[in-house]
Amino acid sequence: MKFPLIQLYALNRSKPIVEVDDIDGELQWEECDLTGLPPEWEGKTVTSMGKIVKGQYENLPKTFKATDGGEYFIENIITLKPSKLGKIRYY
């Protein structure tokens, strides 16, 4: 699967359950390192929701860490479902 930057921020918050190609069973998303990437929103204030930053598919990380301590390729995710910790927001 391919995700835009804004959805990677959402996945880091919601920590969904994922199935990865060539891995038996399900994994829980722990985090994706977004250090050095643009913020989730641009120009967000108390009275304005701001706007989504440009470049949503550029220079994105290729891997995510699961709660089992392993690191997996984002492109190998075949299913994604909400965890009990939170809900996934699609923008």
A tleap script that builds the chain and sets N, CA, C and O, in Angstrom:
source leaprc.protein.ff14SB
mol = sequence {
  NMET LYS PHE PRO LEU ILE GLN LEU TYR ALA
  LEU ASN ARG SER LYS PRO ILE VAL GLU VAL
  ASP ASP ILE ASP GLY GLU LEU GLN TRP GLU
  GLU CYS ASP LEU THR GLY LEU PRO PRO GLU
  TRP GLU GLY LYS THR VAL THR SER MET GLY
  LYS ILE VAL LYS GLY GLN TYR GLU ASN LEU
  PRO LYS THR PHE LYS ALA THR ASP GLY GLY
  GLU TYR PHE ILE GLU ASN ILE ILE THR LEU
  LYS PRO SER LYS LEU GLY LYS ILE ARG TYR
  CTYR
}
set mol.1.N position { 0.840 -1.178 0.000 }
set mol.1.CA position { 0.000 0.000 0.000 }
set mol.1.C position { 0.885 1.241 0.000 }
set mol.1.O position { 2.039 1.212 0.427 }
set mol.2.N position { 0.323 2.294 -0.477 }
set mol.2.CA position { 1.029 3.566 -0.499 }
set mol.2.C position { 0.173 4.575 0.266 }
set mol.2.O position { -1.025 4.698 0.013 }
set mol.3.N position { 0.788 5.287 1.191 }
set mol.3.CA position { 0.064 6.236 2.019 }
set mol.3.C position { 0.656 7.632 1.865 }
set mol.3.O position { 1.875 7.769 1.754 }
set mol.4.N position { -0.180 8.675 1.856 }
set mol.4.CA position { 0.348 10.038 1.864 }
set mol.4.C position { 0.858 10.388 3.258 }
set mol.4.O position { 0.559 9.697 4.231 }
set mol.5.N position { 1.618 11.454 3.340 }
set mol.5.CA position { 2.203 11.886 4.604 }
set mol.5.C position { 1.149 12.091 5.688 }
set mol.5.O position { 1.346 11.669 6.828 }
set mol.6.N position { 0.047 12.726 5.350 }
set mol.6.CA position { -0.980 13.007 6.353 }
set mol.6.C position { -1.540 11.710 6.947 }
set mol.6.O position { -1.881 11.668 8.129 }
set mol.7.N position { -1.633 10.662 6.139 }
set mol.7.CA position { -2.138 9.397 6.664 }
set mol.7.C position { -1.083 8.692 7.528 }
set mol.7.O position { -1.440 7.989 8.472 }
set mol.8.N position { 0.193 8.866 7.223 }
set mol.8.CA position { 1.231 8.299 8.089 }
set mol.8.C position { 1.153 8.916 9.487 }
set mol.8.O position { 1.331 8.217 10.484 }
set mol.9.N position { 0.887 10.225 9.562 }
set mol.9.CA position { 0.682 10.860 10.865 }
set mol.9.C position { -0.513 10.224 11.583 }
set mol.9.O position { -0.446 9.953 12.782 }
set mol.10.N position { -1.602 9.988 10.851 }
set mol.10.CA position { -2.803 9.376 11.434 }
set mol.10.C position { -2.521 7.943 11.894 }
set mol.10.O position { -3.005 7.530 12.948 }
set mol.11.N position { -1.750 7.187 11.124 }
set mol.11.CA position { -1.416 5.809 11.497 }
set mol.11.C position { -0.555 5.780 12.760 }
set mol.11.O position { -0.708 4.889 13.595 }
set mol.12.N position { 0.340 6.743 12.901 }
set mol.12.CA position { 1.153 6.816 14.122 }
set mol.12.C position { 0.284 7.076 15.351 }
set mol.12.O position { 0.591 6.588 16.439 }
set mol.13.N position { -0.791 7.837 15.187 }
set mol.13.CA position { -1.688 8.106 16.319 }
set mol.13.C position { -2.599 6.925 16.634 }
set mol.13.O position { -2.804 6.589 17.800 }
set mol.14.N position { -3.144 6.296 15.595 }
set mol.14.CA position { -4.159 5.259 15.809 }
set mol.14.C position { -3.592 3.857 16.023 }
set mol.14.O position { -4.277 2.999 16.580 }
set mol.15.N position { -2.367 3.611 15.596 }
set mol.15.CA position { -1.688 2.319 15.759 }
set mol.15.C position { -2.574 1.145 15.315 }
set mol.15.O position { -2.976 0.324 16.139 }
set mol.16.N position { -2.878 1.067 14.002 }
set mol.16.CA position { -3.770 0.024 13.499 }
set mol.16.C position { -3.135 -1.365 13.494 }
set mol.16.O position { -1.930 -1.527 13.688 }
set mol.17.N position { -3.977 -2.342 13.269 }
set mol.17.CA position { -3.543 -3.722 13.063 }
set mol.17.C position { -3.324 -3.890 11.560 }
set mol.17.O position { -4.187 -3.517 10.765 }
set mol.18.N position { -2.197 -4.441 11.170 }
set mol.18.CA position { -1.884 -4.612 9.757 }
set mol.18.C position { -1.481 -6.050 9.462 }
set mol.18.O position { -0.975 -6.768 10.325 }
set mol.19.N position { -1.715 -6.439 8.244 }
set mol.19.CA position { -1.188 -7.701 7.735 }
set mol.19.C position { -0.161 -7.335 6.677 }
set mol.19.O position { -0.409 -6.493 5.814 }
set mol.20.N position { 0.985 -7.976 6.755 }
set mol.20.CA position { 2.083 -7.701 5.841 }
set mol.20.C position { 2.333 -8.936 4.994 }
set mol.20.O position { 2.331 -10.059 5.497 }
set mol.21.N position { 2.546 -8.718 3.706 }
set mol.21.CA position { 2.834 -9.797 2.772 }
set mol.21.C position { 4.037 -10.602 3.268 }
set mol.21.O position { 5.028 -10.024 3.713 }
set mol.22.N position { 3.954 -11.916 3.193 }
set mol.22.CA position { 5.009 -12.862 3.593 }
set mol.22.C position { 5.213 -12.972 5.105 }
set mol.22.O position { 6.198 -13.568 5.540 }
set mol.23.N position { 4.318 -12.419 5.912 }
set mol.23.CA position { 4.376 -12.559 7.370 }
set mol.23.C position { 3.083 -13.231 7.819 }
set mol.23.O position { 1.996 -12.780 7.456 }
set mol.24.N position { 3.185 -14.296 8.600 }
set mol.24.CA position { 1.991 -14.973 9.107 }
set mol.24.C position { 1.412 -14.184 10.274 }
set mol.24.O position { 2.143 -13.766 11.172 }
set mol.25.N position { 0.107 -13.983 10.259 }
set mol.25.CA position { -0.558 -13.295 11.352 }
set mol.25.C position { -0.608 -11.788 11.163 }
set mol.25.O position { -0.225 -11.240 10.129 }
set mol.26.N position { -1.100 -11.149 12.214 }
set mol.26.CA position { -1.258 -9.697 12.188 }
set mol.26.C position { -0.209 -9.024 13.059 }
set mol.26.O position { 0.315 -9.619 14.000 }
set mol.27.N position { 0.082 -7.791 12.732 }
set mol.27.CA position { 1.030 -6.974 13.491 }
set mol.27.C position { 0.322 -5.700 13.905 }
set mol.27.O position { -0.653 -5.289 13.275 }
set mol.28.N position { 0.809 -5.080 14.956 }
set mol.28.CA position { 0.279 -3.776 15.318 }
set mol.28.C position { 1.321 -2.715 15.021 }
set mol.28.O position { 2.469 -2.812 15.453 }
set mol.29.N position { 0.910 -1.718 14.287 }
set mol.29.CA position { 1.753 -0.581 13.933 }
set mol.29.C position { 2.163 0.125 15.213 }
set mol.29.O position { 1.312 0.429 16.049 }
set mol.30.N position { 3.438 0.387 15.378 }
set mol.30.CA position { 3.924 1.137 16.533 }
set mol.30.C position { 4.240 2.571 16.111 }
set mol.30.O position { 3.683 3.525 16.654 }
set mol.31.N position { 5.140 2.710 15.136 }
set mol.31.CA position { 5.466 4.056 14.655 }
set mol.31.C position { 6.185 4.000 13.320 }
set mol.31.O position { 6.760 2.987 12.925 }
set mol.32.N position { 6.124 5.125 12.655 }
set mol.32.CA position { 6.864 5.353 11.425 }
set mol.32.C position { 7.645 6.637 11.682 }
set mol.32.O position { 7.058 7.642 12.085 }
set mol.33.N position { 8.930 6.624 11.462 }
set mol.33.CA position { 9.765 7.786 11.770 }
set mol.33.C position { 9.516 8.895 10.747 }
set mol.33.O position { 9.879 8.768 9.578 }
set mol.34.N position { 8.896 9.977 11.200 }
set mol.34.CA position { 8.574 11.104 10.331 }
set mol.34.C position { 9.469 12.304 10.603 }
set mol.34.O position { 9.148 13.427 10.214 }
set mol.35.N position { 10.582 12.065 11.266 }
set mol.35.CA position { 11.531 13.123 11.581 }
set mol.35.C position { 12.037 13.784 10.304 }
set mol.35.O position { 12.422 13.104 9.353 }
set mol.36.N position { 12.033 15.111 10.291 }
set mol.36.CA position { 12.543 15.853 9.154 }
set mol.36.C position { 11.533 16.092 8.047 }
set mol.36.O position { 11.830 16.790 7.077 }
set mol.37.N position { 10.343 15.520 8.178 }
set mol.37.CA position { 9.305 15.730 7.170 }
set mol.37.C position { 8.449 16.935 7.557 }
set mol.37.O position { 8.470 17.358 8.713 }
set mol.38.N position { 7.702 17.489 6.613 }
set mol.38.CA position { 6.860 18.645 6.923 }
set mol.38.C position { 5.820 18.304 7.988 }
set mol.38.O position { 5.521 17.132 8.217 }
set mol.39.N position { 5.269 19.338 8.641 }
set mol.39.CA position { 4.230 19.090 9.636 }
set mol.39.C position { 2.970 18.559 8.970 }
set mol.39.O position { 2.809 18.643 7.753 }
set mol.40.N position { 2.085 18.014 9.786 }
set mol.40.CA position { 0.846 17.440 9.266 }
set mol.40.C position { -0.033 18.509 8.604 }
set mol.40.O position { -0.599 18.282 7.534 }
set mol.41.N position { -0.139 19.651 9.238 }
set mol.41.CA position { -0.966 20.748 8.731 }
set mol.41.C position { -0.128 22.004 8.625 }
set mol.41.O position { 0.829 22.182 9.378 }
set mol.42.N position { -0.477 22.864 7.709 }
set mol.42.CA position { 0.224 24.130 7.509 }
set mol.42.C position { -0.748 25.272 7.821 }
set mol.42.O position { -1.868 25.295 7.311 }
set mol.43.N position { -0.319 26.214 8.655 }
set mol.43.CA position { -1.150 27.373 8.963 }
set mol.43.C position { -2.299 27.103 9.904 }
set mol.43.O position { -3.272 27.857 9.909 }
set mol.44.N position { -2.221 26.054 10.702 }
set mol.44.CA position { -3.305 25.720 11.617 }
set mol.44.C position { -3.289 26.691 12.800 }
set mol.44.O position { -2.251 26.909 13.425 }
set mol.45.N position { -4.453 27.269 13.095 }
set mol.45.CA position { -4.587 28.179 14.225 }
set mol.45.C position { -5.830 27.805 15.016 }
set mol.45.O position { -6.504 26.825 14.699 }
set mol.46.N position { -6.125 28.569 16.024 }
set mol.46.CA position { -7.318 28.322 16.841 }
set mol.46.C position { -8.586 28.474 16.005 }
set mol.46.O position { -9.563 27.759 16.228 }
set mol.47.N position { -8.578 29.392 15.054 }
set mol.47.CA position { -9.777 29.652 14.257 }
set mol.47.C position { -9.736 29.057 12.854 }
set mol.47.O position { -10.716 29.162 12.115 }
set mol.48.N position { -8.622 28.435 12.472 }
set mol.48.CA position { -8.498 27.881 11.130 }
set mol.48.C position { -7.916 26.472 11.195 }
set mol.48.O position { -6.957 26.214 11.923 }
set mol.49.N position { -8.507 25.575 10.428 }
set mol.49.CA position { -7.996 24.205 10.369 }
set mol.49.C position { -6.700 24.111 9.582 }
set mol.49.O position { -6.033 23.076 9.604 }
set mol.50.N position { -6.339 25.181 8.887 }
set mol.50.CA position { -5.122 25.154 8.099 }
set mol.50.C position { -5.332 24.390 6.809 }
set mol.50.O position { -6.465 24.144 6.394 }
set mol.51.N position { -4.221 24.013 6.173 }
set mol.51.CA position { -4.321 23.249 4.936 }
set mol.51.C position { -3.276 22.149 4.939 }
set mol.51.O position { -2.264 22.229 5.635 }
set mol.52.N position { -3.536 21.142 4.162 }
set mol.52.CA position { -2.607 20.025 4.044 }
set mol.52.C position { -1.364 20.503 3.306 }
set mol.52.O position { -1.469 21.205 2.300 }
set mol.53.N position { -0.194 20.129 3.796 }
set mol.53.CA position { 1.050 20.565 3.164 }
set mol.53.C position { 1.230 19.888 1.804 }
set mol.53.O position { 0.697 18.805 1.561 }
set mol.54.N position { 1.983 20.541 0.931 }
set mol.54.CA position { 2.263 19.980 -0.396 }
set mol.54.C position { 3.333 18.901 -0.281 }
set mol.54.O position { 4.064 18.842 0.708 }
set mol.55.N position { 3.416 18.068 -1.277 }
set mol.55.CA position { 4.436 17.022 -1.296 }
set mol.55.C position { 4.065 15.822 -0.448 }
set mol.55.O position { 4.919 15.260 0.237 }
set mol.56.N position { 2.815 15.425 -0.483 }
set mol.56.CA position { 2.328 14.338 0.354 }
set mol.56.C position { 2.908 12.968 0.013 }
set mol.56.O position { 2.832 12.050 0.830 }
set mol.57.N position { 3.482 12.815 -1.169 }
set mol.57.CA position { 4.045 11.518 -1.567 }
set mol.57.C position { 5.546 11.580 -1.816 }
set mol.57.O position { 6.113 10.648 -2.387 }
set mol.58.N position { 6.201 12.660 -1.398 }
set mol.58.CA position { 7.617 12.832 -1.680 }
set mol.58.C position { 8.478 12.545 -0.449 }
set mol.58.O position { 8.150 12.969 0.659 }
set mol.59.N position { 9.567 11.831 -0.648 }
set mol.59.CA position { 10.572 11.559 0.395 }
set mol.59.C position { 9.985 10.924 1.654 }
set mol.59.O position { 10.389 11.270 2.764 }
set mol.60.N position { 9.058 10.021 1.496 }
set mol.60.CA position { 8.423 9.376 2.644 }
set mol.60.C position { 9.241 8.170 3.110 }
set mol.60.O position { 9.965 7.568 2.317 }
set mol.61.N position { 9.127 7.817 4.390 }
set mol.61.CA position { 9.829 6.634 4.880 }
set mol.61.C position { 9.284 5.372 4.224 }
set mol.61.O position { 8.120 5.315 3.827 }
set mol.62.N position { 10.125 4.383 4.118 }
set mol.62.CA position { 9.732 3.132 3.468 }
set mol.62.C position { 9.343 2.042 4.462 }
set mol.62.O position { 8.755 1.032 4.076 }
set mol.63.N position { 9.667 2.241 5.749 }
set mol.63.CA position { 9.400 1.209 6.745 }
set mol.63.C position { 8.634 1.763 7.942 }
set mol.63.O position { 8.594 2.971 8.176 }
set mol.64.N position { 8.028 0.846 8.691 }
set mol.64.CA position { 7.386 1.171 9.952 }
set mol.64.C position { 7.818 0.145 10.985 }
set mol.64.O position { 8.221 -0.963 10.632 }
set mol.65.N position { 7.735 0.506 12.251 }
set mol.65.CA position { 8.049 -0.426 13.331 }
set mol.65.C position { 6.751 -0.969 13.907 }
set mol.65.O position { 5.773 -0.240 14.068 }
set mol.66.N position { 6.758 -2.255 14.214 }
set mol.66.CA position { 5.605 -2.908 14.823 }
set mol.66.C position { 5.864 -3.083 16.318 }
set mol.66.O position { 6.993 -2.937 16.787 }
set mol.67.N position { 4.809 -3.394 17.050 }
set mol.67.CA position { 4.954 -3.570 18.497 }
set mol.67.C position { 5.795 -4.787 18.848 }
set mol.67.O position { 6.251 -4.912 19.985 }
set mol.68.N position { 6.011 -5.696 17.882 }
set mol.68.CA position { 6.861 -6.859 18.150 }
set mol.68.C position { 8.349 -6.518 18.046 }
set mol.68.O position { 9.201 -7.384 18.244 }
set mol.69.N position { 8.662 -5.246 17.731 }
set mol.69.CA position { 10.050 -4.809 17.620 }
set mol.69.C position { 10.627 -4.912 16.227 }
set mol.69.O position { 11.728 -4.423 15.975 }
set mol.70.N position { 9.904 -5.539 15.318 }
set mol.70.CA position { 10.386 -5.688 13.952 }
set mol.70.C position { 10.134 -4.455 13.111 }
set mol.70.O position { 9.303 -3.610 13.445 }
set mol.71.N position { 10.864 -4.369 12.016 }
set mol.71.CA position { 10.686 -3.270 11.080 }
set mol.71.C position { 10.251 -3.863 9.744 }
set mol.71.O position { 10.865 -4.809 9.251 }
set mol.72.N position { 9.193 -3.306 9.161 }
set mol.72.CA position { 8.578 -3.872 7.969 }
set mol.72.C position { 8.383 -2.789 6.917 }
set mol.72.O position { 8.281 -1.605 7.238 }
set mol.73.N position { 8.333 -3.210 5.653 }
set mol.73.CA position { 8.131 -2.275 4.558 }
set mol.73.C position { 6.661 -1.880 4.471 }
set mol.73.O position { 5.777 -2.736 4.499 }
set mol.74.N position { 6.409 -0.590 4.364 }
set mol.74.CA position { 5.042 -0.066 4.255 }
set mol.74.C position { 4.382 -0.578 2.982 }
set mol.74.O position { 3.189 -0.880 2.989 }
set mol.75.N position { 5.123 -0.679 1.908 }
set mol.75.CA position { 4.560 -1.131 0.638 }
set mol.75.C position { 4.075 -2.579 0.688 }
set mol.75.O position { 3.295 -2.988 -0.172 }
set mol.76.N position { 4.519 -3.371 1.681 }
set mol.76.CA position { 4.104 -4.769 1.794 }
set mol.76.C position { 2.841 -4.961 2.631 }
set mol.76.O position { 2.417 -6.096 2.849 }
set mol.77.N position { 2.233 -3.872 3.104 }
set mol.77.CA position { 0.987 -3.975 3.865 }
set mol.77.C position { -0.124 -4.377 2.911 }
set mol.77.O position { -0.309 -3.754 1.865 }
set mol.78.N position { -0.876 -5.439 3.280 }
set mol.78.CA position { -1.968 -5.880 2.412 }
set mol.78.C position { -3.337 -5.593 3.018 }
set mol.78.O position { -4.306 -5.425 2.277 }
set mol.79.N position { -3.443 -5.534 4.347 }
set mol.79.CA position { -4.700 -5.136 4.988 }
set mol.79.C position { -4.403 -4.228 6.159 }
set mol.79.O position { -3.319 -4.254 6.742 }
set mol.80.N position { -5.384 -3.435 6.481 }
set mol.80.CA position { -5.260 -2.446 7.541 }
set mol.80.C position { -6.603 -2.362 8.237 }
set mol.80.O position { -7.627 -2.170 7.581 }
set mol.81.N position { -6.618 -2.502 9.561 }
set mol.81.CA position { -7.872 -2.358 10.295 }
set mol.81.C position { -7.609 -1.650 11.618 }
set mol.81.O position { -6.512 -1.740 12.169 }
set mol.82.N position { -8.609 -0.951 12.121 }
set mol.82.CA position { -8.418 -0.187 13.352 }
set mol.82.C position { -8.064 -1.090 14.528 }
set mol.82.O position { -8.511 -2.234 14.617 }
set mol.83.N position { -7.261 -0.552 15.413 }
set mol.83.CA position { -6.948 -1.277 16.650 }
set mol.83.C position { -7.955 -0.878 17.706 }
set mol.83.O position { -8.814 -0.029 17.466 }
set mol.84.N position { -7.854 -1.476 18.850 }
set mol.84.CA position { -8.730 -1.115 19.958 }
set mol.84.C position { -8.307 0.219 20.566 }
set mol.84.O position { -9.060 0.815 21.335 }
set mol.85.N position { -7.097 0.694 20.225 }
set mol.85.CA position { -6.577 1.930 20.802 }
set mol.85.C position { -7.202 3.175 20.198 }
set mol.85.O position { -7.272 4.211 20.859 }
set mol.86.N position { -7.648 3.094 18.982 }
set mol.86.CA position { -8.173 4.295 18.351 }
set mol.86.C position { -8.745 4.022 16.984 }
set mol.86.O position { -8.744 2.884 16.517 }
set mol.87.N position { -9.227 5.048 16.350 }
set mol.87.CA position { -9.824 4.938 15.030 }
set mol.87.C position { -8.917 5.619 14.025 }
set mol.87.O position { -8.183 6.551 14.353 }
set mol.88.N position { -8.982 5.136 12.793 }
set mol.88.CA position { -8.199 5.725 11.716 }
set mol.88.C position { -9.034 6.816 11.063 }
set mol.88.O position { -10.199 6.604 10.726 }
set mol.89.N position { -8.439 7.961 10.891 }
set mol.89.CA position { -9.121 9.048 10.187 }
set mol.89.C position { -8.552 9.127 8.780 }
set mol.89.O position { -7.336 9.194 8.596 }
set mol.90.N position { -9.418 9.119 7.808 }
set mol.90.CA position { -9.012 9.297 6.417 }
set mol.90.C position { -9.365 10.719 6.030 }
set mol.90.O position { -10.524 11.121 6.128 }
set mol.91.N position { -8.391 11.474 5.598 }
set mol.91.CA position { -8.612 12.878 5.254 }
set mol.91.C position { -8.894 13.043 3.795 }
set mol.91.O position { -9.105 14.163 3.330 }
savepdb mol mol.pdb
quit
